[in-house]
Each structure stands twice: as C-alpha cells, then as structure tokens.
Amino acid sequence: GCGKSTTLATIIDQINENFNFNIITIEDPIEFVHRHKRSLVNQRELYSDTNSFAEALHFALREDPDVIMVGEMRDLETMRTAVTAAETGHLVFSTLHAIDSISTIDRMCAMFPTEEQEYVRMQLSMVLRAVIAQRLLPTKNEMSRVMCAELMIVTPGVANMIRQGQPALIYQAMETGASVGMVSFDKQLVNLARKGMIDPDLAVRQARHQKGVADALGRQSSLRN
C-alpha cells in the first residue's frame, strides 16, 4: 500500500481532538479504532454493518454528520453520493487509486458517463478543497520506506482549471504554489534525494517530468520532459 488508510486515520484523529463534530466513517475493514474525544466518531464496516459504501453513505447523510470518511470510492454511485454530500455542506474525505493529484481528478470524472463529465468538473471545481497523492518509496539503504506526498490545494485559479479541464495548467500552478502549501511529487522527490533519504536514480524514475528532476539532481538523463 501507500499509506492512504494511515493518512485518513490521522486526519480523522486530528479533527476528533480539536472539534466538536459528528464524524461517521465507512471502512473496509476498520483498521484504526477511534475513541470519542471532542467529537463523536461512529465507525461502520463494510459487510458487517452495511452492504456497500454507497448504501452506508446514503444512511449516514440522514444522521446529520459534520464529517464523513469513505474508505474508498470504488463505484459511480459512491462517487456521486460523496460529491452530493460535499455539495450539501458536509466535509468528505475519501481515497481512490491514481498516480498523482491531477490524474485523481481525471479518474473521478471518468467514473461518470461521458455526457455528465462536463457537469461533474463544474461540481468538483466548487466542492473539492484539496487532493493528497502519496507513495511509499524505499529509502537509500533499502531498510525501510519513506513517504513522498504531493499536495494540490484547490485555489480559485485551480478550481477554474478543473472546470475547464486544463491539467497541464494545474501542474504549473502546483509547481509555483508553495506559498499556499502546494507541492508536487517532482519537488518532493528532489527534496528527498538531496537529503539522502532516497536514491537519486529512484527519484528520477518516479518523476512526472524525469529530465527536470535529473537536471535538478545533476544526473545525466535522456528521459521524458
């Protein structure tokens, strides 16, 4: 895995510690048990408490939640309900399989019928707040793994790019968005390699723009731009 469950559990725990919220999680399986702190946390497990993510999400919306965590968006109905939940003011966290934050948006849209995708892009531009993409990479000594995470913040500019379907511009915004907390995989890979945490050649192989990372690390490369 790449640590998605751990990241989600940490986010829920931080909310639990700091806010008086009603939190509902839907998981397959429950990996981290959350005790009530400042929030009330109700955890549902797929096949034990519910038949599907979508069914559990429909029932959760009737319980006046502030925060909903869906372990994974595996199908169209779950995706559609999660977007609707966000539109109606709920804070929704979930995961899906994608190689980076930009492809996450494309994958979400691709789950819908072609005739709906333009409208879905508009919906996402209004409700999406951030995308975290992460990978666990072997350390330089190969004794453990280290997290490499990309963070896309949906600023007004990025929201417009999502609406217009302009992934290349989104990537440029991420590369120059450090002031608002954004960071791309390529920048993180360079940082990890410079700190000696991962092998520079691994950083190049994992990069979106391999030549740029190779140049930044002083490696010879004829790889993709």
ZAMARRO-666071 format. One record per residue: x, y, z of N, C-alpha, C in turn; residue in three letters. Coordinates in steps of 0.001 Angstrom, whole numbers, plus 500000, padded with zeros to 6 digits. Each point is the difference from the previous one (the first is absolute). Layout:
<recs>
XYZXYZXYZALA
...
</recs>
This chain:
<recs>
500823498790500000499177501210500000500849501249500000GLY
499348501125500000500731501275500005499628500866501203CYS
499372499405501004499745500734501238498735500826500015GLY
499084499754499058498778500816499944499168499865501276LYS
499858498767500499499185499779501203500585500718501203SER
501328499977500114500662500684501117499786501505499920THR
500108500552498796499777501435499824498572500380500371THR
499026499238499520498600500282500334499764499908501499LEU
500552498966500629499815499828501445500600501170500773ALA
501144500491499544500646501139500663499160501265499862THR
499437500226498823499139501166499785498773499929500908ILE
499358498838500043498816499840500853500367500203501461ILE
501152499488500418500424500158501397500247501465500340ASP
500591500754499079500227501428500241498681500751500138GLN
499039499683499158498676500625500116499357499611501322ILE
500104498730500354499434499476501244500570500715501220ASN
501275500326499960500657500651501133499663501483500116GLU
499642500627498884499916501462499995498623500595499744ASN
499020499186499600498686500550499650498873499161500593PHE
498893500673500310498803499310500479499123499639498803ASN
500340498921499337499313499600498776499387498613500136PHE
499020499754499154499455498660499829500695499392498781ASN
500824498983500230500806499392498945499502498584499738ILE
499773499681498745499626498640499614501035499478499010ILE
500537498815500283500943499379499075499400498711499445THR
500321499722498744499546498779499318501254499344499439ILE
500344498815500514501312499424499721499923498524499612GLU
501052499534499329500094498591499594501457499539500033ASP
500454499438501140499303499886501290500336501204500868PRO
499501500010501242500427501006500971501417499645500437ILE
500943500892499727501409499741500336500443500746501246GLU
499409501162500255500344500807501163498711500296500760PHE
499970499657501276498815500261500818500136501382500626VAL
499011500863499757500016501364500537499126500078501248HIS
500567500473501095499243500249501222499404501403499930ARG
498869500200500647499420501338500048500937500920500781HIS
500357501115499415500788501030500683499106501239500088LYS
500297501026499215499067501126499956498831499709499068ARG
500238499129499038498951499629499043499390498652500358SER
498857499718499384499419498662500031500377499310498700LEU
500622498839500100500444499275498811499263498667499924VAL
499202499840498964499273498755499776500588499308498781ASN
500542498806500208500672499271498931499137498845499505GLN
499874499915498682499234498926499360500952499161499153ARG
499800498695500046500856499100499223499205499329498892GLU
500597500012498816499359499377498846499779498512500260LEU
498792499539499656499549498612500117499655499575501429TYR
500491500724501016499561499743501373498825500897500358SER
500119501289499661498961500975500338499220500485498785ASP
500506499741498814499367500509498784500401499135498811THR
499210500055498943500277499174498822500901500668498973ASN
500087501329500054500830500712499026500335501381500532SER
501060500597499437500344501372500366498841500935499675PHE
499408499826498834498921500895499572498806499917500942ALA
499616498779500386498868499834500919500289500662501341GLU
501197499759500539500369500595501285500033501516499922ALA
500448500522498879500070501448499816498606500607499967LEU
499068499340499335498610500474499977499429500062501417HIS
500220498952500790499490499978501372500713501032500876PHE
501311500173499782500764500956500801499464501414499845ALA
499558500352498797499510501354499756498730500308500786LEU
499311498975500479498793500212500798500308500260501474ARG
501277499881500370500386500094501410500680501319500335GLU
499819500987499163500523501351500227501501500010500309ASP
500821499371499156501447500014500256500628501323499586PRO
501067500360500689500822501130499564501103499519499061ASP
500526498817500309501120499432499248499659498564499621VAL
500276499650498746499807498630499530501309499516499393ILE
500426498826500422501186499395499396499584498706499313MET
500219499933498704499698498807499204501332499357499631VAL
500223498786500462501301499362499820500503499990498575GLY
499110499748499046500411499991498596498787500226499111GLU
500169500811498974498930500218499025500211499033498841MET
499267498889500050500238498912499055499053499999498813ARG
498889500717500115498993499898498945499305501334499803ASP
499229500079498932499345501247499622499024500481501065LEU
499207499102500559498997500421500975500646500612501240GLU
501084499381500469500712500550501158500574501369499675THR
500618500127498827500573501276499580498919501072499901MET
498899499663499386498924500970499813499454500470501354ARG
499802499060500917499455500348501311500989500828500808THR
501287499677499890501021500762500719500057501445499514ALA
499922500196498689500005501362499448498758500759500457VAL
498857499335499993498760500635500466500100500368501473THR
500605499115500801500185500287501427500856501245500192ALA
501059500126499209500849501190500087499241501246499571ALA
499150499863498980499209501142499532499038500494501070GLU
499534499100500852499030500379501033500669500384501314THR
501311500256499962500675500592501144500744499054500908GLY
500103498732499637500741499049500819501471499980499581HIS
500871499802500984501419499833499711500244498518499739LEU
500398499672498782500122498605499575501460499679499696VAL
500476498900500571501334499487499696499855498626499371PHE
500834499711499001499969498665499412501303499744499259SER
500120498798499446501179499634499225499576499338498698THR
500905500032499044499882499160498805501399499793499448LEU
500125499056499092501308499666499447500292500887498792HIS
501097500752500086500443500859498900501480500291500211ALA
500697500358498925501450500163500118500408501354500573ILE
499139501017499853500313501313500556498704500789500147ASP
500113501225500490498798500776500311499220500388498748SER
500699500293498913499309500390498770499225498821499421ILE
500622498828499977499296498826499480498859499584500920SER
500060500404501269498882499744500916498735500690499499THR
500137501251499600498846500741499486499483499356498719ILE
500915499645499109499594499352498745499295498678500277ASP
500496499256500973499393498699500315498608500184500588ARG
499836501002500852498680500265500568499000500328498896MET
500407500851499080499102500372498898499701498809499099CYS
501015499167499767499840498868499085499040498940500527ALA
499704500020501291499055499037500559498568500303499568MET
499762501217499543498660500414499589499815499793498501PHE
498755499853499545499742499928498558500535501240499290PRO
500405499832498760500615501088499237499149501263499999THR
498688499845499856499124501167499918499901500764501324GLU
500462499402501096499946500670501304501323500632500397GLU
501070499685499300501327500350500497500257501503500072GLN
499473500759499074500183501454500060499340500570501254GLU
498794499509500310499302500460501203500745499562501258TYR
500552498789499977500741499497501161501241500853500248VAL
500681500407498929501150500895500167499575501297500682ARG
498852500513499632499506501208500645499719499733501480MET
499363498848500300499733499642501397501297499914500799GLN
500983499282499458501265499835500714500703501335500203LEU
499911500877499027500646501311500131499416500789501161SER
498762499702500366499343500730501085500169499335501362MET
500096498663500041500006499326501307501359499442500406VAL
500879499757499044501291499414500341500882501046500675LEU
500626499621501103500855500929500739501481499673499862ARG
500326498717499925501405499603499875500079498551499554ALA
501135499649499407500296498611499653501408499686500492VAL
500122498924500755501309499493500410500263498720499213ILE
501127499950499324500436498761499349501294499575500679ALA
500138498717500278501184499584500742500519498645499533GLN
501304499825500202500671498741499689500949499673501145ARG
500177498732500277501013499547500947501173499459499193LEU
501153500638500147501176499644499211501070499379500886LEU
500794499073499466501092499430500796501059501053500298PRO
500503499977501224501074500919500364501289499597499287THR
500982500871500097501249499765499270500665498695500427LYS
499901499668501302500601498750500473499061498800499852ASN
498791500267499490498986498971499749499579499257501263GLU
500207500634501160499615499377501270498578500363500412MET
499448501045499413498648500439500353499422500769498816SER
498858500624500235499371500792498945499722501411500513ARG
499944500944499090499759501396500348498839500524499160VAL
499216500873500600498847500568499311500424501116499049MET
499482499941498794500125501110499056498584500440499667CYS
499645501210500392498610500450499859499916501263499163ALA
498969500040499179499689501162499174498721500631500539GLU
499964501319500058498811500686500513499539501062499017LEU
498774499847499546499369501001499142498905500690500802MET
500105501299500160498968500806500648499119500599498903ILE
498699499882500163499102500526498967499746501486500265VAL
500910500814499504499849501451500036498961500402498948THR
499550501257500001499076500423498936500552499751498599PRO
501306500215499826500602499753498693499968498533499617GLY
500349499130500950499971498559499733498569499538499747VAL
499049500553500746498589499642499783499581500302498564ALA
500436501125499486499665500352498618500658499037499011ASN
501229499572500302500688499040499128499306498640500017MET
499499499596501162499239498747500084498751500105499139ILE
499319501125500124498761500217499246500257499973498497ARG
501130500560499592500328500081498574500724498758499478GLN
500351499069500905500718498802499576501394500304499491GLY
500815500699500825501341500425499588501064499423500936GLN
500280498700499915500936499370500937501411500564499941PRO
500479500374498819501360500543499897500131501290500798ALA
498970500837499968500029501250500762499914499732501497LEU
499262498957500381499932499636501423501390499634500502ILE
500731499229499200501350499612500415500891501230500158TYR
499906500947499082500789501227500118499639500751501277GLN
498704500034500322499559500676501222500577499321501234ALA
500085498678499971500578499275501128501486500294500141MET
500695500090498884501438500263500032500316501375500584GLU
499075500938499845500240501371500475499130500350501209THR
499334498994500585499035500275501064500486499751501407GLY
501321500056500216500537499723501335499459500961501052ALA
499704501231499607499540501003500970498652499648500615SER
499208499165499309498706499576500557500046498540500447VAL
501206499426500034500160498650500531500069498889498980GLY
499965500338498712500031498946498979501420499489499772MET
500087498726499675501291499413499652499748498844499043VAL
500837499887498980499856498935499005500868498807500382SER
499688498847499410500840498826500199501439500292499606PHE
500183500666498866501363500227499517500822500798501005ASP
499402501033500591500737500792500992500311499171501239LYS
499038499183500423500235499154501167501081498965499719GLN
499999499442498799501026499022499637501392500624500037LEU
500115501208499473501284500707500039500416500250501442VAL
499064500455500843500316500263501409500483498740500711ASN
499290498882499791500371498748500668501363499505499530LEU
500279500146498707501298499565499474501128500880500534ALA
499780501299500072501033500916500498500296499761501477ARG
498998499553500738500198499682501421500628498628500207LYS
500218499268498920500593498677500105499043498921500447GLY
498710500295499957499011499033500475499639498967498940MET
500054500387498727499751499047498915501109500122498968ILE
500173498961499210501012500007498951499597500984498897ASP
500922500838499532499661500957498939499446499338498738PRO
500522498831499654499486499312498810498546499578500191ASP
499644499616501222498601499671500297499133501243499852LEU
500503501133500488499257501256499881499701500309498535ALA
500982499805499145499810500264498568498958499050499415VAL
500090498729500345499057499016499452498565500265500437ARG
499824500551501196498671500243500541499402501326499541GLN
500797500833499357499575501370499694498992500070498862ALA
499184501029500062499078500302498902500779500555498812ARG
500886500952500297500878500571498976501424499559500344HIS
500406498888499426501243499361500418501231500843499690GLN
500019500654498854501181500790499649500197501153500981LYS
498900500655500396500104501103500946500563499558501337GLY
499558498851500493500509499481501273501455499567499850VAL
500329499363498874501386499592499760500924501214499972ALA
499576501056499324500807501223499940500166500607501389ASP
498918500017500785500055500581501344500952499231500907ALA
500138498700499733500867499159500831501370499763499367LEU
500250500665498869501293499853499349500225498638499389GLY
498914499341499581500125498684499373499903500145498485ARG
500724499179499290499879499956498547498716499263499641GLN
499217500549499089498744499335499664499550500359498597SER
499447499016499329499339500224498710498530499635500137SER
499481500170501215498643499565500301498996501073499649LEU
498722499706500291498914500873499565500042501345500706ARG
499558501032499300499904501341500554498730500133500811ASN
</recs>
